[in-house]
Amino acid sequence: MNRVILKTEFPDIALLSRRKVRDIYDLGEHLLLVATDRISAFDVVLPNGIPGKGRVLTQISIYWFKQMEDIILNHVVATRVEDFPERLHKYADIIEGRSMLVRKASPVPVECVVRGYLSGSAWKEYKNGGTVCGTRLPEGLVESSRLNEPIFTPSTKAEEGHDINIFFDEVAGLVGLEMAEWLKDVSIRVYSKARKMAEKKGIIIADTKFEFGLYKGELMLIDELLTPDSSRFWSIKDYTPGKGQESFDKQIVRDYLLALDWNQTYPGPVLPDEIVEKTAARYKEILKILTGQE
């Protein structure tokens, strides 16, 4: 179970797409989402992965999907291989714990980002003009400041390269005003509930991004939910406004790569064992804190 799964190959199942982390298979009525141990940085998938990373992402997503069922439906049909179609059972040693059987929802073409703290690209924009995605924020905020209220800062969904922040009016132009308002409201509600739950466990959710899809006319959460790959998790006890915070994610990898003479294009450098081990431990730590799972 400790081997690194970088790529899955199931000859009798149609591969629909291979994304940065997930391999997606078409099962007819449903999809099979398999979270591999691949890791990307600066939009480049690196040659070696982080052992157990796919399991961590999957188990955290499953945990949060269940917690949010009182707010919104999700695309999950089954999470245990024994409940998957029988033809998948022979691949149990690969997919158990790192896969989900999900509904075939049509993705909404917007990344729904919610920020409760001023960090990353939002901090850069605020420094330049005092706004974030068109939202005017109070003067005098510093890096990592907690915002009075969470803000909705949507972006485009780029197949390759970086997502681009867009204004709410642009979201309305893409999906209609009614759906845009619904996406904003539900995104903030899900984030707010998760933030309160995480704070009780000593974790700050600084920001996160959601994906939504339409299934038989119903809007639902899809993809992953509140994982270290889609969110910024900080420790409450170590939180100090006025500077960047240490995150429970792949920041260890980013910091290592930034110290190299690498132009951030393919092929990426191989990560040394020390960096791989530290990153794996960080992912497992946030899994234990949030869900209680080892």
C-alpha angles and dihedrals in degrees: 000000000000095000117114115250107205098158136012125214120187107171095198096049125073113243107222098184143339112219130183092282109359133067111206123203129194113230096173105249093027142026128236113220114198118188108210127197092252116131128201131197127184087002093301121116106224123228096245129039142215113264112241094007094122092052092050093051092047097047093047091050092049090050094052095042088059093047092054099048091104089060104037143353121253135207098247116124100166138352103188122077091225087064094048123093110291094247089067095055093085089062094053094116089061104036104032109116095003102067142068132197105223143179119261099250123173106240119239106235095238135085104223105214122184122190127196095168134040107252144127117003091354091060091049092051093046092052090054100047114353094253138097116206090337095312112124110224129198118275122255100039118147133206111295093014115159111243120230089236130009113261130215111232108172126192140189120269106241119196088204132017127008126338113242122227114240136188123254090250089059090053089052088051091054101043107010129265096271094053092042091056090046092051091050094048096047093043092055092045093051092045093047093051092047092047092054092048093047094047089059086059094048097260130123116208099208095182141335142184129229133199123209132194140187119240119177089335094311122116113223143166113266141176111023130340132215096335128149087258094056101032144045111238120190133180113250092213092054096041113126119168117222098055142048116285131226108255134210092235142068095311088116088061094046092050091050092049093047089058091057130083092247126136094213095247132114130320098045122206122267111255115237118242093252093058092045092051094047092049093047090051091051093053092047091048094057090046090056094045096048102036106016090237123134 
